[in-house]
């Protein structure tokens, strides 16, 4: 992703795909596996800003079961 950015491209890691279906679609050899996928292209629009971080008191439970 850093190399793509250095070359003037934008990228985004992908989750939620079916690695078996992708392997079949691209005729991936049986001794290979797909670890992850990354899209690389020119951005159509700027990325959305990142949201704020939640307070620890909202996400951490101490000394009890929720």
C-alpha positions as YAML, in Angstrom:
chain: A
units: angstrom
residues:
- id: 1
  name: UNK
  ca: [0.00, 0.00, 0.00]
- id: 2
  name: UNK
  ca: [2.90, 2.33, 0.73]
- id: 3
  name: UNK
  ca: [4.46, 1.49, -2.65]
- id: 4
  name: UNK
  ca: [1.17, 2.25, -4.40]
- id: 5
  name: UNK
  ca: [0.93, 5.61, -2.62]
- id: 6
  name: UNK
  ca: [4.52, 6.41, -3.54]
- id: 7
  name: UNK
  ca: [3.56, 5.81, -7.18]
- id: 8
  name: UNK
  ca: [0.56, 8.17, -6.91]
- id: 9
  name: UNK
  ca: [-2.15, 5.55, -6.40]
- id: 10
  name: UNK
  ca: [-4.62, 5.00, -3.59]
- id: 11
  name: UNK
  ca: [-5.33, 1.64, -1.99]
- id: 12
  name: UNK
  ca: [-7.67, -0.06, 0.44]
- id: 13
  name: UNK
  ca: [-7.44, -3.44, 2.20]
- id: 14
  name: UNK
  ca: [-10.43, -5.69, 1.54]
- id: 15
  name: UNK
  ca: [-12.28, -7.96, 3.96]
- id: 16
  name: UNK
  ca: [-15.44, -10.01, 3.62]
- id: 17
  name: UNK
  ca: [-14.57, -11.78, 0.37]
- id: 18
  name: UNK
  ca: [-14.80, -15.52, -0.26]
- id: 19
  name: UNK
  ca: [-11.17, -16.67, -0.68]
- id: 20
  name: UNK
  ca: [-12.23, -20.03, -2.12]
- id: 21
  name: UNK
  ca: [-14.42, -18.39, -4.78]
- id: 22
  name: UNK
  ca: [-11.70, -15.86, -5.64]
- id: 23
  name: UNK
  ca: [-9.11, -18.65, -5.92]
- id: 24
  name: UNK
  ca: [-11.42, -20.53, -8.27]
- id: 25
  name: UNK
  ca: [-12.14, -17.41, -10.34]
- id: 26
  name: UNK
  ca: [-8.45, -16.62, -10.89]
- id: 27
  name: UNK
  ca: [-7.44, -20.29, -11.31]
- id: 28
  name: UNK
  ca: [-5.13, -20.10, -8.31]
- id: 29
  name: UNK
  ca: [-2.84, -23.17, -8.09]
- id: 30
  name: UNK
  ca: [-3.86, -25.59, -5.33]
- id: 31
  name: UNK
  ca: [-0.56, -25.07, -3.47]
- id: 32
  name: UNK
  ca: [-1.27, -21.31, -3.07]
- id: 33
  name: UNK
  ca: [-3.64, -19.47, -0.71]
- id: 34
  name: UNK
  ca: [-5.00, -15.93, -0.64]
- id: 35
  name: UNK
  ca: [-3.89, -14.12, 2.51]
- id: 36
  name: UNK
  ca: [-5.51, -10.78, 1.81]
- id: 37
  name: UNK
  ca: [-6.59, -8.52, -1.02]
- id: 38
  name: UNK
  ca: [-5.86, -4.86, -1.68]
- id: 39
  name: UNK
  ca: [-7.52, -2.61, -4.23]
- id: 40
  name: UNK
  ca: [-5.21, -0.17, -6.04]
- id: 41
  name: UNK
  ca: [-6.48, 2.69, -8.21]
- id: 42
  name: UNK
  ca: [-6.92, 6.45, -8.30]
- id: 43
  name: UNK
  ca: [-9.46, 7.65, -5.72]
- id: 44
  name: UNK
  ca: [-12.77, 8.84, -7.15]
- id: 45
  name: UNK
  ca: [-13.24, 11.09, -4.09]
- id: 46
  name: UNK
  ca: [-11.32, 11.82, -0.88]
- id: 47
  name: UNK
  ca: [-11.62, 9.28, 1.92]
- id: 48
  name: UNK
  ca: [-14.07, 9.97, 4.75]
- id: 49
  name: UNK
  ca: [-12.44, 11.36, 7.88]
- id: 50
  name: UNK
  ca: [-11.79, 8.86, 10.66]
- id: 51
  name: UNK
  ca: [-14.22, 8.91, 13.54]
- id: 52
  name: UNK
  ca: [-13.24, 9.77, 17.08]
- id: 53
  name: UNK
  ca: [-12.14, 7.26, 19.68]
- id: 54
  name: UNK
  ca: [-14.61, 6.04, 22.29]
- id: 55
  name: UNK
  ca: [-13.83, 6.66, 25.94]
- id: 56
  name: UNK
  ca: [-12.26, 3.65, 27.70]
- id: 57
  name: UNK
  ca: [-15.15, 3.62, 30.16]
- id: 58
  name: UNK
  ca: [-17.46, 2.82, 27.23]
- id: 59
  name: UNK
  ca: [-15.47, -0.14, 25.91]
- id: 60
  name: UNK
  ca: [-13.59, -1.64, 28.90]
- id: 61
  name: UNK
  ca: [-15.27, -3.78, 31.56]
- id: 62
  name: UNK
  ca: [-13.29, -4.34, 34.77]
- id: 63
  name: UNK
  ca: [-13.92, -6.73, 37.65]
- id: 64
  name: UNK
  ca: [-17.35, -7.89, 36.49]
- id: 65
  name: UNK
  ca: [-19.19, -9.74, 33.77]
- id: 66
  name: UNK
  ca: [-21.30, -7.57, 31.48]
...
